[in-house]
Amino acid sequence: MAGRAAEVLRARVDAWRSGSVRAQWAVAAGLVVLVAASFGVSMVDRGLMPLTAYFLWLLVARILLSFRPLLVVAAVDALAGALSLVLQEDLSPIQWLAVVEFLVAVLLVLYVASRARSSLPGMLSEALLGELKDRLQAQGRIPSLPGGWESQSAMLTSNGVKYAGDFLVAELSDDKQRLEVVLVDVCGKGTAAGPAALQFAGALGGLIGALGPEDLFRAANRFLLRQGDDEAFATAVHLLVDLEDGGYQITSAGHPPALRLDLPSGEWLIDNARGTALGVLPDPELHVSHGRLLPGEALLFYTDGVVEDRASHIDAGIAWLQRTAQEAVGVGFRGAATRIIDQIESGDDDRAVLILSRQRE
């Protein structure tokens, strides 16, 4: 019997976790019963069930229920809690104030719940957002590269939030001889750009490796145009590297220019690929550059938040990045991306840095 009860309870919990409407109303019915029992106890001995106990049921309902079931539970809870005091004889001014404050608190909880657009309980909404964040971050990890190569990335989100419009997708061929990476900066910042970034990352993740760089960007451009949003655009840069001989191709769609650490001069040189952003024109202008990384050289990619500042021109920002990158790799490539990001104050734009380096033989 106990095993059967545990199985039924597990099934009900699983149904609630799936967002089932029926499960939501079942939980609401259970909470209404508890509120009614609380009211009965308060009529017998008000000291055992003070007004704060009704607010506790309201908080539980806010965590477990979506808005419509919550509205029903809140109405019953507010009525029971208020009546548990009002039915007393000769209420003091403090007790009347407590009733008013309780009803205002109920309205505030309902207002906050009504602003949620996921149609899920508060707990499930938080879990969903966490899962989306984890998926976006997991998709941006570059696979382990063969010996002689090293990649690293670092990101600083706008104002310290956990969601960003900067992301990357990567694909390593089965024979581990070819690496493709796309670094993207979606219009917007922080939580406002997070959903668009996740959607766009999924689209690119399904196409990378299956299409050539220019075809990939043209497909991505059509995808953004279909969104029908004037602000649905992004800058992006695609890197294709032959891990056997170090040859590479950079395709840019309006992205800030990449930097290449030149071994003979020891300086970070500016790549010439620029182009226009995706999602703006039916036929975006894509710029392509080619080169070869020698052992000891590296490529550095970044988003505009790294180099753009309202008080200075982007060229000054790129010059700053060249100097900062020079210092960051002076003690070795490992951790250089993080050392660069650490030099940037968290502001109102997302910032990302990606470094691909070829180790000395």
Buried (B, 14 or more C-beta within 10 A) or exposed (E): EEEEEEEEEEEBEEBBEEBBEEBBBBBBEEBBEBBEEBBEBBEEEBEEBBBEBBBEBBEBBBEBBBBEBBBBBBEBBBBBBBBBBEEEEEBEEEEEEBBEEBBEBBEEBBEEBEEBEEEBBBBBBEEEBEEBBEBBBEBBEBEEBEEBBBBBBBBBBBEEBEBBBBBBBBBBEEEBEBBBBBBBBBBBBBBBBBBBBBBBBBBBBEBBBEEEBBEBBBBBBEBBBEBEEEEBBBBBBBBBBBBEEBEBBBBBBBBBBBBBBBBEEEBBBBBEBBBBBBBBEEEBEBBBBEBEBBEBBBBBBBBBBBBBBEEEEEEEBBBBBBEBBBEBBEEEBEBBBBBBBEBBEBBEBBBBBBBBBBEEE
